[in-house]
Amino acid sequence: MQILVVEDHEDTRQVLERLCSRSGFNVFTAATLQEGLRFLETTAFDAIISDIALPDGTGYELMSEARRRGIHALGIALSAYNYPRDVEEAKVTGFDHHLQKPFDCAQLCSLLEQRNSSGY
């Protein structure tokens, strides 16, 4: 399973990379929206984990573009905000799940494992 992690906070990005790698997944990381979009052009992903607030845009833009391109990867939004409006916007733009920071690592791994075991 190939996972794209887009997170501008370096420590969080490294934790996500280690967590997913230790679970046996191939992980690609990006710190900006533009880096994430470049990965979408060259690599097929089974899951996209993205922070919402990025220095050059938003995770909403990333996921909207992924969906526009016909990418059916599992989408997991990460945000410090958990207001109903933020959760709804994540769904509207194509994310499957919205996790509030600090997120539960076990919950994140469970979502990835469910997708991996479904063979999607």
C-alpha positions as CSV (number, residue, x, y, z in Angstrom):
1,M,0.0,0.0,0.0
2,Q,1.4,3.4,-1.0
3,I,0.6,6.4,1.1
4,L,1.1,10.1,0.5
5,V,1.6,12.2,3.6
6,V,1.3,16.0,3.1
7,E,2.1,17.9,6.3
8,D,4.1,21.1,6.7
9,H,5.1,20.5,10.3
10,E,8.3,18.6,10.1
11,D,8.0,16.7,13.4
12,T,4.4,15.6,12.6
13,R,5.4,14.6,9.1
14,Q,8.3,12.4,10.4
15,V,6.0,10.8,13.0
16,L,3.5,10.0,10.3
17,E,6.2,8.6,8.0
18,R,7.6,6.4,10.8
19,L,4.2,5.2,11.9
20,C,3.1,4.2,8.4
21,S,6.5,2.7,7.5
22,R,6.5,0.5,10.6
23,S,3.1,-0.7,9.6
24,G,4.6,-2.0,6.3
25,F,3.4,0.8,4.0
26,N,5.4,2.6,1.4
27,V,5.3,6.3,2.4
28,F,6.0,9.4,0.3
29,T,6.1,12.8,2.1
30,A,5.6,16.4,1.1
31,A,5.6,19.6,3.0
32,T,3.5,21.7,0.7
33,L,0.5,21.6,-1.6
34,Q,2.6,21.9,-4.7
35,E,4.9,19.0,-3.6
36,G,1.9,16.9,-3.0
37,L,0.4,17.7,-6.4
38,R,3.6,16.7,-8.1
39,F,3.5,13.3,-6.4
40,L,0.0,12.8,-7.7
41,E,1.3,13.3,-11.2
42,T,3.9,10.5,-11.0
43,T,2.7,8.0,-8.3
44,A,-0.4,5.9,-7.7
45,F,-1.5,6.1,-4.0
46,D,-3.8,4.0,-2.0
47,A,-4.2,6.6,0.7
48,I,-3.6,10.3,1.1
49,I,-3.1,11.8,4.5
50,S,-3.1,15.6,4.5
51,D,-3.0,18.5,6.9
52,I,-5.6,21.1,6.0
53,A,-3.5,24.2,6.5
54,L,-0.5,24.1,4.2
55,P,1.9,27.0,3.6
56,D,0.9,27.3,-0.1
57,G,-2.7,26.2,0.0
58,T,-5.0,23.6,1.7
59,G,-5.5,19.9,2.0
60,Y,-8.9,20.6,0.6
61,E,-7.3,21.8,-2.7
62,L,-5.1,18.7,-2.7
63,M,-8.0,16.2,-2.3
64,S,-10.3,18.1,-4.7
65,E,-7.6,17.8,-7.3
66,A,-7.0,14.2,-6.6
67,R,-10.7,13.4,-7.0
68,R,-10.8,15.6,-10.2
69,R,-8.0,13.4,-11.6
70,G,-10.0,10.2,-10.8
71,I,-7.8,9.1,-7.9
72,H,-9.8,6.9,-5.6
73,A,-7.3,6.8,-2.7
74,L,-8.5,6.8,0.9
75,G,-8.5,10.4,2.0
76,I,-7.7,11.3,5.6
77,A,-7.7,15.0,6.6
78,L,-5.7,16.1,9.7
79,S,-6.6,19.4,11.3
80,A,-6.3,21.1,14.7
81,Y,-9.9,22.2,14.1
82,N,-12.9,19.9,14.5
83,Y,-15.8,22.3,14.0
84,P,-18.7,20.8,12.1
85,R,-18.1,23.2,9.2
86,D,-14.5,22.0,8.9
87,V,-15.5,18.3,9.0
88,E,-18.2,19.0,6.4
89,E,-15.8,20.8,4.1
90,A,-13.4,17.8,4.3
91,K,-16.2,15.5,3.2
92,V,-17.3,17.8,0.4
93,T,-13.8,18.1,-1.0
94,G,-13.4,14.3,-1.1
95,F,-11.8,13.2,2.2
96,D,-13.2,10.0,3.7
97,H,-12.2,10.8,7.3
98,H,-11.3,13.9,9.3
99,L,-9.0,13.4,12.3
100,Q,-8.4,16.1,14.8
101,K,-4.9,16.9,16.0
102,P,-3.5,15.5,18.1
103,F,-4.8,12.5,16.4
104,D,-5.1,8.9,17.8
105,C,-2.3,6.8,16.1
106,A,-4.3,3.6,16.6
107,Q,-7.3,5.1,14.9
108,L,-5.2,6.2,11.9
109,C,-3.6,2.8,11.6
110,S,-7.0,1.1,11.9
111,L,-8.3,3.2,9.0
112,L,-5.3,2.4,6.9
113,E,-5.5,-1.3,7.7
114,Q,-9.2,-1.5,6.9
115,R,-8.4,0.0,3.4
116,N,-5.4,-2.3,3.0
117,S,-7.3,-5.4,3.9
118,S,-10.3,-4.5,1.6
119,G,-8.0,-4.8,-1.4
120,Y,-9.4,-1.5,-2.8
